[in-house]
């Protein structure tokens, strides 16, 4: 058995992405972040849909049209494929633990 909160490193100077389970039609990924945000015209534009939940911490997702979604512990969001988005903010002094499920 593995725990989602185990092996969280002290230094998270860049986001950490870890695939937990990969199958033909979906992928489950753990994301660790601490004060990262995506600047400028750098957007995620993904082939798959993404369902994401914040397990610990908080963050703000912004879409290309300027709309924002604030996510706290326990909040989840479904992001359709090709909906350009990025992380505008996450906690600079605490680790934010995200769980993302990518599906077709």
C-alpha positions in Angstrom: 0.0 0.0 0.0 1.2 3.5 -0.8 0.1 6.8 0.8 -0.5 9.9 -1.4 1.2 12.1 1.2 4.3 10.0 1.6 7.6 11.0 0.0 6.9 14.7 -0.2 10.3 16.3 -0.6 11.4 19.4 1.3 12.6 21.2 -1.9 9.8 21.9 -4.4 11.4 24.6 -6.4 9.5 23.4 -9.5 6.3 21.4 -9.8 6.6 17.7 -9.4 4.5 15.4 -11.5 4.2 11.7 -10.7 2.1 9.2 -12.7 0.3 6.9 -10.2 -1.6 4.8 -12.7 -1.6 4.7 -16.5 -4.1 2.9 -18.7 -5.2 3.2 -22.3 -8.2 5.4 -21.6 -7.0 7.3 -18.4 -4.0 8.4 -16.3 -3.9 9.4 -12.6 -1.2 11.9 -11.7 -0.1 13.4 -8.4 1.1 17.0 -8.6 3.1 18.7 -5.9 3.6 22.5 -6.0 4.7 25.2 -3.7 4.5 28.8 -4.9 4.6 28.0 -8.6 2.6 29.9 -11.2 2.8 29.9 -14.9 3.6 33.3 -16.4 3.1 34.9 -19.8 1.5 33.0 -22.7 2.4 29.6 -21.4 -0.9 27.6 -21.3 -1.7 24.0 -20.8 -3.6 22.8 -23.9 -4.2 19.1 -23.4 -5.5 16.4 -25.6 -7.4 14.8 -22.7 -10.0 16.0 -20.3 -8.7 16.6 -16.8 -10.5 16.2 -13.5 -8.5 17.6 -10.7 -8.9 17.8 -6.9 -6.9 19.6 -4.3 -6.1 17.2 -1.5 -4.1 19.7 0.6 -3.3 23.4 0.2 -5.0 25.7 -2.3 -4.5 27.2 -5.7 -6.1 29.3 -8.5 -6.6 28.0 -12.0 -7.1 30.7 -14.7 -8.4 30.1 -18.2 -7.4 31.9 -21.4 -10.6 34.0 -21.3 -9.5 35.4 -17.9 -12.0 33.5 -15.7 -10.6 32.0 -12.5 -11.4 29.2 -10.2 -10.1 29.2 -6.6 -9.6 25.7 -5.2 -9.2 24.9 -1.6 -8.7 21.5 0.1 -11.4 19.2 -1.2 -12.4 21.3 -4.1 -12.4 19.7 -7.6 -12.7 20.9 -11.2 -13.3 19.3 -14.6 -11.2 20.9 -17.3 -12.3 20.0 -20.9 -9.7 18.9 -23.5 -8.1 21.9 -25.2 -9.5 24.4 -22.6 -6.3 26.5 -22.3 -5.5 27.0 -18.6 -2.7 27.5 -16.1 -2.0 27.7 -12.4 -2.1 31.4 -11.5 -1.3 30.9 -7.8 -0.7 28.2 -5.2 0.5 28.5 -1.6 4.1 29.8 -1.4 4.7 28.5 2.2 2.9 25.2 2.0 2.8 22.3 -0.4 -0.3 22.0 -2.5 -1.1 18.3 -3.3 -3.2 17.9 -6.5 -4.6 14.7 -7.8 -5.4 14.8 -11.5 -7.3 12.2 -13.6 -6.8 12.6 -17.4 -9.4 10.8 -19.5 -10.5 10.7 -23.1 
